[in-house]
Amino acid sequence: MERLLVLVRHGQSEWNLQNLFTGWRDPDLTERGIAEARAAGRGLKRDGYGFDVAFTSELLRAQRTCSLILEEMALPDVPIIRQRALNERDYGDLSGLNKDAARARWGDAQVHTWRRSYDVRPPGGESLKDTAARVLPYYIAAILPRVMAGQRVLVAAHGNSLRALAMVLDGLNEEQVPNLQIRTGVPLVYRLNADTTVASKIVLEQDVDAGR
């Protein structure tokens, strides 16, 4: 039985380009972000992958990435489930601020801690631990059962919601997770064992400029 789970962070957003903390704010993709999503879809199609169902967040950048991937794969009828639990981490009072300006105000170490640590919240926002507390129950209840039933599942979401998932799938601890980076538009292809552990993982590198 095929137990396929593919995670993709949305393509570059307008606020990624401007180096702003985004969180639950809802900017669209840039032209490069659109190209990244399309390249992910082309790469997945080229390597013979298909999907039976897709999950995404309630935020536009992830939804568009999901739709563009499926469009490139010629899979227009795959159902897409939108779920708030998969939203990006809420950056609270940092949302909309330039990251360099934040470093100038609070210092490199503090901003790095807010961005990369496991359990430190930015002012008014969520830590990665908080994000995992909503992502993982949804994964266990709604996504994992489909994978284990043999459905091929795509999850198009965000850097931190996917970090929460990858932390569990890759078996990382709280000390290792600060170094975990999820790049925009690069599919992470997991195949699971019958006991839900990871049998294999492939990082599907893309040539974004090919086919543009």
Phi, psi and omega in degrees: 000135178277125177239084189256128176227119180243125178254133177224123171285142180307156175293170182308131177261168179301325181279332169302314182298323181273002177063041180254146169294128188254301180060234183271001172294163196232056176288160179273176174285150168279176174300321177294322178299320176296317179296322179296317179296317179295320179296322177298317179296318178296317180295318179295319178294316181302322183271008171087015179277155174215167181225147175258336181203151178230144176241143176211178183269189176267010183255142190302318186297325177284320180297316180294321177300314179301311182296320181293321177299311181294326177296315179295331180273000182058047179235064186289342186262003178293125179293140179245123180255121179262134186215127181298331180300338180268002179302158173301158172303138178280117180273003173057233185292344178281342185303128180090351180275146174288135184294324178292321177295323178295321178296321179295327183279315188250348181098151183300317186295317181293316180294320177298320178297314178300321186280322194244344183288168183274319192232017178258124181271139166289162182305122178075008186237198183251146166276171174297325177300318177296318180297316178298329182293342174254329181289312188293317176300323178292319176303313182293322185278324191242325186267308184302318179301326178291318177300315183290339177275000177098003175283145178268120193242132173252134173237113177253111187217226194228166183307312185274326176294326177282329173300320179299318178290313183295329177302318179285312182298320183272357177068038181270148176261180185295334179280332181275331189295332177301335181271359182278120178244134175249112185277152181293133171072014181251109182294136171253113188257112179251141166241133187256150172280172180295340178264013177079357176284168184276124175275322179202157177220133177234132171265114188269088181297145183235148169263098186297328185279346179288131176084003179282000000 
